[in-house]
Amino acid sequence: EKVVITKDQQAFMNVILDAYNRHQIPPDVAKKLLQEQYSAEENFLLLTEMATSQVQVLVEFTKHIPGFLSLDHEDQIALLKGSAVEASFLRSAQVFSSKMPNGHTEVLEERIRKSGISEEFMTPMFNFYKTIGELHMVEEEQALLTAITIMTPDRPYVKDQQAVERLQEPMLDVLRKLCALHHPHEPQYFARLLGRLTELRTLNHYHAEMLTSWRMNDHKFTPLLCEIWDVQ
Ligand SMILES: CC(C)c1onc(-c2c(Cl)cccc2Cl)c1COc1ccc2cc(-c3cccc(C(=O)O)c3)sc2c1
């Protein structure tokens, strides 16, 4: 049957897309990835700067998701802390697909591969990047998928899960329609997108291990990352 996006859904979608496009890592910060030094130390410091900038972008984007600011304040924090790593994987994944001028893709991969992350985490991480790239998401889908990831009701310490569900549902409805409209010959496309959200949760686990091994090698994080990732 014909998929129709209502005018209200179109307006709702534009609020999220506009917020997503307005809150990006500043180009002068992203450009630092291209500077010469490639030592493990230099790579770790650069990636730390990117992750910190990413968290600032995430907080600003999240504040513009319809209904977020009307949630209980402690639940707002729980949602941000619960989704920060997943949102960073989604954002950095977009760098690996068409999003960034090519210079960034190889350089980012090189820096991640040589930043003290053990091989066992590289495989799932770059497999995720590959599968995201193969989806060729349009920017509306990227923005909605990030907002849906943030508005995940069953994060640790969320008290009013139903209030979060009520905000996530309309975004899932619009995303399902967008997938049908943008990928008419792939009826399973929406299901594949949601499958990436499941994959993201497993990456949280690997990321916690990455943090532990970095800390064992006396690597330091920024105060913002320590706060949002609950480290030291
Ligand atoms: C502390 C640091 C060492 C760290 O610990 N774990 C991770 C991590 C790693 Cl490895 C992989 C996935 C997730 C995390 Cl969280 C990181 C680095 O995290 C980041 C986070 C966001 C971004 C956005 C980028 C990016 C580049 C160009 C352009 C753009 C753009 O949006 O324009 C974004 S790079 C980047 C690196």
The ligand as a Gaussian input file, in Angstrom:
#p B3LYP/6-31G(d) Opt

LIG

0 1
 C       38.815000       8.401000      24.092000
 C       39.063000       7.925000      22.681000
 C       40.458000       7.307000      22.546000
 C       38.030000       6.913000      22.315000
 O       37.677000       5.896000      23.137000
 N       36.774000       5.146000      22.509000
 C       36.505000       5.694000      21.308000
 C       35.602000       5.174000      20.321000
 C       36.105000       4.516000      19.207000
 Cl      37.817000       4.294000      19.052000
 C       35.253000       4.029000      18.220000
 C       33.878000       4.243000      18.339000
 C       33.357000       4.911000      19.445000
 C       34.231000       5.381000      20.429000
 Cl      33.605000       6.242000      21.783000
 C       37.299000       6.827000      21.168000
 C       37.292000       7.742000      19.984000
 O       35.914000       8.090000      19.825000
 C       35.451000       8.827000      18.767000
 C       34.144000       9.280000      18.900000
 C       33.579000      10.051000      17.891000
 C       34.300000      10.358000      16.756000
 C       33.861000      11.170000      15.666000
 C       34.832000      11.327000      14.699000
 C       34.730000      12.119000      13.509000
 C       35.826000      12.196000      12.631000
 C       35.740000      13.013000      11.485000
 C       34.598000      13.758000      11.206000
 C       33.508000      13.662000      12.103000
 C       32.262000      14.450000      11.824000
 O       31.211000      14.145000      12.440000
 O       32.313000      15.380000      10.982000
 C       33.559000      12.852000      13.245000
 S       36.240000      10.473000      15.141000
 C       35.589000       9.910000      16.623000
 C       36.196000       9.119000      17.630000

